[in-house]
Each structure stands twice: as C-alpha cells, then as structure tokens.
Amino acid sequence: MTSPPDPFIPVEPTIKRRLLTPRYRRLLHEQIDRAINLRNRLFTSPNNPLPDCLIIGAKRAGTTWLYYNMIHHPQIAAAARKEVHYFDLKHHLGPNWYRSFFKPAKPGAPVLNIEASPYYLFHPAVPARVKALLPDARFIALLRDPVERAWSEYMHSRQRGLEPLEFSEALEAEASRLRGEEDRILANPRYLSHAHRYQAYQTRGIYARQLARWFEHFPRDRFLILQAEDMQRNPLEMFGRVVDFLGLPNTTAMKPHWQNSTRGKPEMQASDRDRLRRFFEPANAELRAIASQEFTWGLSD
C-alpha cells in the first residue's frame, strides 16, 4: 500500500487534484496544524509578549472591521492572525503556544498588543482563563442590536453549510440544541460544541449574562462597551474613544470606513423579527442596567 506523499514536499498539480479529496485535505491540515502547534509550544520564547487588550465580541458586530483599523495605529501590534482562539478553543496548547502569535517589540518602540476572538464574550470558561494569564488586560466589547445580530449570524452559518434549518425552525430548536452544552464545555477543556459556537442565535444576544461573567473577574472600568450602530454612523468619533480608552494618541492618518456586508442579502421575516424583539426586551433592559449605559436598539419596540 502506497503511503501518502510528504505534505511538505511540493506535489504536481495533476496529482494534487486527484489526491486532495475533502477528507484528505482535512487530515492533511490537521497534521500540519499539529506540527505547527508543537513547534510553537517548544520553540517560542517565554519572553514573547502577551496581549494588553482583547476584543472579545460580539460575533457579527463589526469586530473584524474594528480590529483591522486598530492595527493600523503606529503603537498597536497585531497577533499573527485575528482570531487566535486561545482562551476558548486552544487553551490546552498552553501559554507558549499563545505567545508565538506575538512578536517582541523593537527597543524603544512603545507597542500595545491586541487580539480579537469574538467567541471570547460568549464562551463560559474564557473570563477565568484570561484572569489567570492576563490579570491586567483591558477589553473591548462591540455589541450590535441582538435582533439584527441573530439574523446575521444565521445567514453566515447558513452560507457556510453549518445550519440546515430555516430561521424560524432554528430559533425553535435552539434551546434543545444548547441544553447541557455549557456544562460539557466547562467539564472538558477540549470539548467543542458546534451548537454553542454556531447556532446560538438568540442566546448570544443576551449580552448582560455574558458581561456579568466577565465582571466577576475584572472591574467594570477595564471594559469599553460600544454599540456597533454608533461605530457605523460615526466611525472616527468612536475610534477616538477606543484609542482614548487604551491611553494612546489619536492618529489623524486613520480614516476608518465601515464595510456593510449585508447589502443584497435576504431580509428577515416580519414574524421572526417581532418574535425576537419580544424575546430580547427584558434582556436589553438587563444590559442597560449592568453596563450602566444606554443602547438605542429596543427602546422604541
């Protein structure tokens, strides 16, 4: 039986097309990831920096836009990739693996390191893990109207083949899909829940519960909580709030531009929208209380 080719040796294109079935590609990527992870754990210096600030979410609220504007600031350094997922999905790989994503600053260059993984806000084990490794960190939470956020996440999951149900059916199924998942996540650090990560359309919009978990470990003044709609309407003004929060000078070279990724996409059914508005009414009131600030969505519903 012929063994598969060495993944680190180039293969002729015609052979690639024949060999790289979806299953083979997945296995190949898993082996390469294991090799990279092992290298990072063994050979990363413990002197590599850790992030000073985390963008913790919410999902589908503009965190990618914010992150890529932030890293253009001359005193902000990015992780090697936007979503490192150390504190939620990769925590078992250890802090040296995490440090491998951050480069040491050049002498005399003041640098603030950041990372952004939107699942951090929702994952129940993350706040305690962050407290243990980054006790002095600061956090940015970008929150979006939970009704619109739920629909945006559903469409995103649907387009990626992660959601077989229609939206109303997925909302009905959510409670049973998520039943017991948080307990399993907390009991087993390597447990990965598809439903919790990709199909929690309503539950991810109950922001107060998620923030409350974080406030158990960090004081409220460590958090900048922003409304995504404000960021979209007044990007320069809101970006000024971000750099002020981080204690950095505002650079006039930055001209953030909001990318609207919802144009041309289907609209939510009115019945689903009304259902979600009713569902989120108490959750939005709870959010305003725990965050000690106003949010425009939900006030006129």
ABEGO torsion letter per residue (X at the ends): XBBBBBAABBBBAAAAAAABBAAAAAAAAAAAAAAAAAAAAAABBAABBBBABBBAOBBGAGAAAAAAAAAABAABBBBABABAGAAAAAAAAEAAAAAAABBBBBBGBBBBBBBBBAAAAABAAAAAAAAAABAABBBBBBBBBAAAAAAAAAAAAAAAGABABBAAAAAAAAAAAABGAAAAAAABAABBBAAAAAABAAAAABAAAAAAAAAAABBAAABBBBBAAAAAABAAAAAAAAAAAAGBBBBAABBBBBBBAABGBBBBBAAAAAAAAAAAAAAAAAAAAAAGBBBABGAAX
